[in-house]
Protein backbone atom coordinates (compact mmCIF):
# COMPACT_ATOMS: atom_id res chain seq x y z
CA UNK A 1 0.00 0.00 0.00
CA UNK A 2 1.05 3.57 -0.66
CA UNK A 3 1.08 5.89 2.31
CA UNK A 4 -0.62 9.18 1.45
CA UNK A 5 -0.95 12.49 3.28
CA UNK A 6 -3.53 14.84 1.72
CA UNK A 7 -3.38 18.61 2.23
CA UNK A 8 -6.75 20.01 1.14
CA UNK A 9 -9.45 22.67 1.35
CA UNK A 10 -12.79 20.82 1.13
CA UNK A 11 -14.48 21.91 -1.23
CA UNK A 12 -16.51 19.75 -3.55
CA UNK A 13 -13.68 18.27 -5.61
CA UNK A 14 -11.65 17.74 -2.42
CA UNK A 15 -14.57 15.75 -1.01
CA UNK A 16 -14.56 13.54 -4.11
CA UNK A 17 -10.78 13.16 -3.92
CA UNK A 18 -11.05 12.02 -0.30
CA UNK A 19 -13.69 9.47 -1.33
CA UNK A 20 -11.32 8.15 -3.98
CA UNK A 21 -8.48 7.84 -1.47
CA UNK A 22 -10.77 6.32 1.15
CA UNK A 23 -12.09 3.71 -1.25
CA UNK A 24 -8.79 2.67 -2.77
CA UNK A 25 -7.21 -0.56 -1.48
CA UNK A 26 -3.86 0.77 -2.71
CA UNK A 27 -3.91 3.76 -0.34
CA UNK A 28 -3.03 3.99 3.34
CA UNK A 29 -4.30 7.45 4.26
CA UNK A 30 -2.01 8.63 7.06
CA UNK A 31 -3.38 12.12 7.53
CA UNK A 32 -5.55 14.97 6.29
CA UNK A 33 -4.37 18.53 6.76
CA UNK A 34 -6.56 21.52 5.97
CA UNK A 35 -5.92 24.98 4.61
CA UNK A 36 -8.11 27.98 3.90
CA UNK A 37 -9.01 28.07 0.22
CA UNK A 38 -12.32 27.21 -1.37
CA UNK A 39 -13.92 28.39 1.87
CA UNK A 40 -12.53 29.51 5.22
CA UNK A 41 -10.21 27.31 7.29
CA UNK A 42 -12.99 26.85 9.84
CA UNK A 43 -15.26 25.42 7.15
CA UNK A 44 -12.63 23.36 5.29
CA UNK A 45 -11.71 21.75 8.60
CA UNK A 46 -15.33 21.14 9.59
CA UNK A 47 -15.93 19.55 6.18
CA UNK A 48 -12.85 17.33 6.49
CA UNK A 49 -14.05 16.11 9.90
CA UNK A 50 -17.54 15.41 8.60
CA UNK A 51 -16.21 13.61 5.52
CA UNK A 52 -13.86 11.47 7.63
CA UNK A 53 -16.81 10.14 9.59
CA UNK A 54 -19.23 9.91 6.66
CA UNK A 55 -16.71 7.88 4.65
CA UNK A 56 -15.76 5.88 7.77
CA UNK A 57 -12.07 6.59 7.42
CA UNK A 58 -11.39 5.56 10.99
CA UNK A 59 -8.80 7.39 13.05
CA UNK A 60 -7.10 9.24 10.19
CA UNK A 61 -5.94 12.47 11.88
CA UNK A 62 -7.36 15.77 10.65
CA UNK A 63 -5.10 18.71 11.47
CA UNK A 64 -5.92 22.33 10.62
CA UNK A 65 -3.29 24.64 9.18
CA UNK A 66 -3.02 28.10 7.67
CA UNK A 67 -6.13 30.24 7.34
CA UNK A 68 -4.94 32.48 4.51
CA UNK A 69 -2.21 33.35 2.06
CA UNK A 70 1.31 34.30 3.08
CA UNK A 71 0.76 37.74 1.54
CA UNK A 72 -2.09 39.72 0.05
CA UNK A 73 -5.81 39.17 -0.03
CA UNK A 74 -7.65 35.99 0.82
CA UNK A 75 -9.15 34.39 -2.26
CA UNK A 76 -12.21 32.20 -1.82
CA UNK A 77 -14.52 30.22 -4.13
CA UNK A 78 -17.92 30.10 -2.44
CA UNK A 79 -19.52 30.92 -5.77
CA UNK A 80 -18.29 27.55 -7.04
CA UNK A 81 -18.53 25.38 -3.91
CA UNK A 82 -21.40 27.00 -2.00
CA UNK A 83 -21.38 28.96 1.24
CA UNK A 84 -20.19 26.02 3.35
CA UNK A 85 -18.05 24.35 0.68
CA UNK A 86 -20.16 21.26 -0.01
CA UNK A 87 -22.78 22.70 -2.34
CA UNK A 88 -25.47 22.94 0.31
CA UNK A 89 -25.25 19.27 1.37
CA UNK A 90 -25.39 18.89 5.15
CA UNK A 91 -23.52 15.88 6.49
CA UNK A 92 -24.07 14.49 10.00
CA UNK A 93 -22.17 16.46 12.60
CA UNK A 94 -18.85 14.75 13.37
CA UNK A 95 -18.24 13.26 16.80
CA UNK A 96 -14.45 13.32 16.68
CA UNK A 97 -12.53 16.57 16.61
CA UNK A 98 -9.25 17.71 15.14
CA UNK A 99 -5.87 16.44 16.22
CA UNK A 100 -3.75 18.63 18.43
CA UNK A 101 -1.22 20.91 16.80
CA UNK A 102 -0.83 22.62 13.46
CA UNK A 103 -0.83 21.13 9.98
CA UNK A 104 2.67 22.44 9.23
CA UNK A 105 4.11 20.59 12.21
CA UNK A 106 2.09 17.48 11.38
CA UNK A 107 3.45 17.43 7.83
CA UNK A 108 7.03 17.86 9.00
CA UNK A 109 6.87 15.29 11.79
CA UNK A 110 5.02 12.70 9.73
CA UNK A 111 7.56 12.91 6.91
CA UNK A 112 10.45 12.95 9.39
CA UNK A 113 9.21 9.76 11.01
CA UNK A 114 8.71 7.96 7.68
CA UNK A 115 11.49 9.08 5.32
CA UNK A 116 10.98 7.95 1.74
CA UNK A 117 7.63 6.31 2.52
CA UNK A 118 4.91 8.96 2.24
CA UNK A 119 3.49 10.67 -0.81
CA UNK A 120 2.28 14.21 -0.15
CA UNK A 121 -0.66 15.34 -2.26
CA UNK A 122 -1.66 19.01 -2.04
CA UNK A 123 -5.01 19.77 -3.64
CA UNK A 124 -5.60 23.25 -2.23
CA UNK A 125 -3.56 26.45 -1.91
CA UNK A 126 0.07 25.65 -1.09
CA UNK A 127 0.36 27.73 2.08
CA UNK A 128 0.85 24.82 4.49
CA UNK A 129 3.43 23.21 2.21
CA UNK A 130 5.41 26.43 1.81
CA UNK A 131 5.46 26.97 5.55
CA UNK A 132 6.63 23.40 6.09
CA UNK A 133 9.43 23.82 3.54
CA UNK A 134 10.51 27.07 5.17
CA UNK A 135 10.52 25.54 8.64
CA UNK A 136 12.17 22.24 7.66
CA UNK A 137 13.79 22.19 4.20
CA UNK A 138 14.68 18.51 4.58
CA UNK A 139 11.09 17.47 3.90
CA UNK A 140 11.96 17.64 0.20
CA UNK A 141 14.32 14.72 0.87
CA UNK A 142 12.00 12.81 3.19
CA UNK A 143 8.94 12.75 0.93
CA UNK A 144 8.45 9.82 -1.42
CA UNK A 145 6.62 11.89 -4.06
CA UNK A 146 4.97 15.28 -4.13
CA UNK A 147 1.86 15.82 -6.24
CA UNK A 148 -0.29 18.92 -6.54
CA UNK A 149 -3.57 19.71 -8.20
CA UNK A 150 -2.87 23.18 -9.42
CA UNK A 151 -1.61 25.33 -12.22
CA UNK A 152 -1.72 24.94 -15.96
CA UNK A 153 0.60 25.45 -18.88
CA UNK A 154 -2.16 26.81 -21.13
CA UNK A 155 -4.90 28.62 -19.20
CA UNK A 156 -6.41 29.78 -15.94
CA UNK A 157 -9.79 29.39 -14.30
CA UNK A 158 -9.83 31.91 -11.46
CA UNK A 159 -8.32 34.46 -13.85
CA UNK A 160 -7.45 34.09 -17.53
CA UNK A 161 -3.85 33.39 -16.48
CA UNK A 162 -4.10 31.59 -13.14
CA UNK A 163 -5.64 28.43 -11.73
CA UNK A 164 -7.41 28.91 -8.38
CA UNK A 165 -5.11 26.98 -6.02
CA UNK A 166 -2.03 28.82 -7.25
CA UNK A 167 -3.76 32.19 -7.42
CA UNK A 168 -4.96 31.80 -3.84
CA UNK A 169 -1.32 31.99 -2.65
CA UNK A 170 1.19 32.72 -5.43
CA UNK A 171 4.04 33.40 -3.01
CA UNK A 172 3.57 30.02 -1.35
CA UNK A 173 3.45 28.30 -4.73
CA UNK A 174 6.67 30.04 -5.76
CA UNK A 175 8.39 28.79 -2.60
CA UNK A 176 7.15 25.26 -3.21
CA UNK A 177 8.27 25.08 -6.84
CA UNK A 178 11.72 26.39 -5.88
CA UNK A 179 12.20 24.05 -2.91
CA UNK A 180 14.46 21.52 -4.64
CA UNK A 181 12.09 18.62 -5.24
CA UNK A 182 10.20 17.56 -8.36
CA UNK A 183 6.61 18.80 -8.24
CA UNK A 184 4.18 16.65 -10.17
CA UNK A 185 1.84 19.34 -11.47
CA UNK A 186 -1.60 17.97 -12.23
CA UNK A 187 -3.16 21.06 -13.72
CA UNK A 188 -6.22 22.22 -15.60
CA UNK A 189 -4.82 20.87 -18.87
CA UNK A 190 -5.73 17.36 -17.71
CA UNK A 191 -8.24 17.85 -14.91
CA UNK A 192 -10.69 19.63 -17.20
CA UNK A 193 -11.05 16.36 -19.11
CA UNK A 194 -12.19 14.45 -15.97
CA UNK A 195 -15.81 15.53 -16.29
CA UNK A 196 -18.98 14.23 -14.70
CA UNK A 197 -21.19 13.24 -17.61
CA UNK A 198 -24.80 12.07 -17.32
CA UNK A 199 -23.53 8.49 -17.64
CA UNK A 200 -21.18 9.05 -14.70
CA UNK A 201 -24.02 10.58 -12.67
CA UNK A 202 -26.12 7.50 -13.39
CA UNK A 203 -23.33 5.32 -11.93
CA UNK A 204 -23.12 7.58 -8.89
CA UNK A 205 -26.86 7.27 -8.28
CA UNK A 206 -26.39 3.55 -7.50
CA UNK A 207 -24.05 4.22 -4.55
CA UNK A 208 -26.57 4.14 -1.70
CA UNK A 209 -25.95 6.71 1.05
CA UNK A 210 -22.83 7.90 -0.74
CA UNK A 211 -25.04 8.99 -3.64
CA UNK A 212 -26.73 11.44 -1.27
CA UNK A 213 -23.44 13.35 -1.22
CA UNK A 214 -21.63 12.76 -4.50
CA UNK A 215 -24.61 13.27 -6.83
CA UNK A 216 -25.82 16.64 -5.52
CA UNK A 217 -22.35 18.08 -5.06
CA UNK A 218 -21.39 17.03 -8.58
CA UNK A 219 -24.54 18.67 -9.90
CA UNK A 220 -23.98 21.80 -7.83
CA UNK A 221 -20.41 21.98 -9.10
CA UNK A 222 -21.92 22.52 -12.51
CA UNK A 223 -19.35 24.61 -14.36
CA UNK A 224 -19.59 22.99 -17.77
CA UNK A 225 -16.33 22.39 -19.61
CA UNK A 226 -15.73 22.02 -23.31
CA UNK A 227 -15.89 18.26 -22.71
CA UNK A 228 -19.49 18.53 -21.53
CA UNK A 229 -19.68 18.46 -17.74
CA UNK A 230 -18.17 19.68 -14.45
CA UNK A 231 -14.59 18.53 -13.83
CA UNK A 232 -13.59 16.93 -10.51
CA UNK A 233 -10.06 18.32 -10.52
CA UNK A 234 -8.58 17.15 -7.22
CA UNK A 235 -9.42 13.49 -7.71
CA UNK A 236 -7.07 13.36 -10.70
CA UNK A 237 -4.09 14.10 -8.46
CA UNK A 238 -5.10 11.33 -6.06
CA UNK A 239 -5.70 8.95 -8.97
CA UNK A 240 -2.15 9.63 -10.14
CA UNK A 241 -0.84 8.46 -6.76
CA UNK A 242 -2.85 5.26 -7.06
CA UNK A 243 -1.91 4.58 -10.70
CA UNK A 244 0.83 6.77 -12.20
CA UNK A 245 0.18 5.29 -15.66
CA UNK A 246 -3.08 7.23 -15.93
CA UNK A 247 -1.24 10.46 -16.69
CA UNK A 248 1.30 11.42 -19.31
CA UNK A 249 3.84 13.69 -17.63
CA UNK A 250 6.63 15.75 -19.20
CA UNK A 251 9.65 17.33 -17.43
CA UNK A 252 9.55 21.11 -17.31
CA UNK A 253 10.79 24.18 -15.53
CA UNK A 254 7.90 25.92 -13.78
CA UNK A 255 8.02 29.37 -12.22
CA UNK A 256 5.13 31.12 -10.52
CA UNK A 257 4.28 34.73 -11.32
CA UNK A 258 3.88 36.70 -8.09
CA UNK A 259 4.05 40.32 -9.27
CA UNK A 260 1.94 40.60 -12.40
CA UNK A 261 -1.07 42.86 -12.26
CA UNK A 262 -3.00 40.53 -14.56
CA UNK A 263 -0.97 37.33 -14.25
CA UNK A 264 -0.39 36.76 -10.52
CA UNK A 265 -0.56 33.03 -9.88
CA UNK A 266 0.31 32.02 -13.42
CA UNK A 267 2.44 28.87 -13.64
CA UNK A 268 4.95 29.84 -16.32
CA UNK A 269 5.91 26.49 -17.81
CA UNK A 270 8.91 25.92 -20.03
CA UNK A 271 9.33 22.48 -21.59
CA UNK A 272 12.62 23.64 -23.18
CA UNK A 273 14.86 22.56 -20.33
CA UNK A 274 18.24 22.92 -22.09
CA UNK A 275 21.00 22.99 -19.45
CA UNK A 276 18.62 23.56 -16.57
CA UNK A 277 17.26 21.01 -14.11
CA UNK A 278 13.55 20.37 -14.36
CA UNK A 279 11.70 21.21 -11.14
CA UNK A 280 8.39 19.77 -12.28
CA UNK A 281 6.78 16.83 -14.00
CA UNK A 282 3.81 18.38 -15.77
CA UNK A 283 0.74 16.33 -16.66
CA UNK A 284 -0.19 16.73 -20.31
CA UNK A 285 -2.64 13.87 -20.87
CA UNK A 286 -5.13 11.73 -18.91
CA UNK A 287 -6.61 8.34 -19.77
CA UNK A 288 -10.14 9.46 -18.93
CA UNK A 289 -11.85 6.08 -19.25
CA UNK A 290 -9.39 4.37 -16.92
CA UNK A 291 -9.57 7.31 -14.51
CA UNK A 292 -13.31 6.94 -14.16
CA UNK A 293 -13.10 3.16 -13.84
CA UNK A 294 -10.65 3.55 -10.96
CA UNK A 295 -12.66 6.35 -9.33
CA UNK A 296 -16.08 4.74 -9.56
CA UNK A 297 -14.76 1.43 -8.23
CA UNK A 298 -13.34 3.29 -5.23
CA UNK A 299 -16.64 5.12 -4.73
CA UNK A 300 -18.44 1.76 -4.81
CA UNK A 301 -16.22 0.45 -1.99
CA UNK A 302 -17.00 3.52 0.10
CA UNK A 303 -20.69 3.13 -0.71
CA UNK A 304 -20.65 -0.49 0.44
CA UNK A 305 -18.84 0.50 3.63
CA UNK A 306 -21.30 3.18 4.67
CA UNK A 307 -24.45 1.40 3.50
C-alpha angles and dihedrals in degrees: 000000000000117000110226133188114192122203107194151153106219110237124139099285090043089055090053091046090053090051089053092050092044093051098045117101088203093063130080102191105210099176150348120218123188134214134181110262128106087030134354122304089250090058098039088053094046089050092049090052092048092047092049090058097038091053091041094234092163120217098346102149119243112203124181121223139172120000098204148002124301089243138008133011127346112250118207136178107208089135088066102034103029130249094296097032100250101081095258096306112137114210123197112279110264120246097203122066135211125295119257118267137026129305093239091058091043091054093048096045095044092052091043091054094048108036113190093002108086130071114210115212117188114192099166136048111322098236097114092046093049091050091049091050091049093049097042115014091184092076087085086066096041098052119091094210135345120215129176135188100218147091132032138223094218113030151358134234105194088044129002088263106033138059114224102248092052094041091052089066114005094168092055091048090051091053091049096050091049096047097101102255131100111262114208100215112204099185142170091281089076105018092061088065093058094083132164105238125186088261090055091048089053089055090048091052089066094060100095115218090358088063088063087068109028098045099052095040091050090050092046090050086064104151099141117221129204086264091062111259146042115297121230095213104177096052090064091064091051091046089055090057090051096045117009091188091073092077133055107219129189128196114249145158110246125191126179121227110229103164107044117117091215101018107048108143095024114144102222103207124195118186090182096091098168109163094346128100115247113241095188144044103212121205111231103166140027130200093227098187093052091044092057093044090055093044098046092047089054091048089051091055091051090046091053091048096053097037 
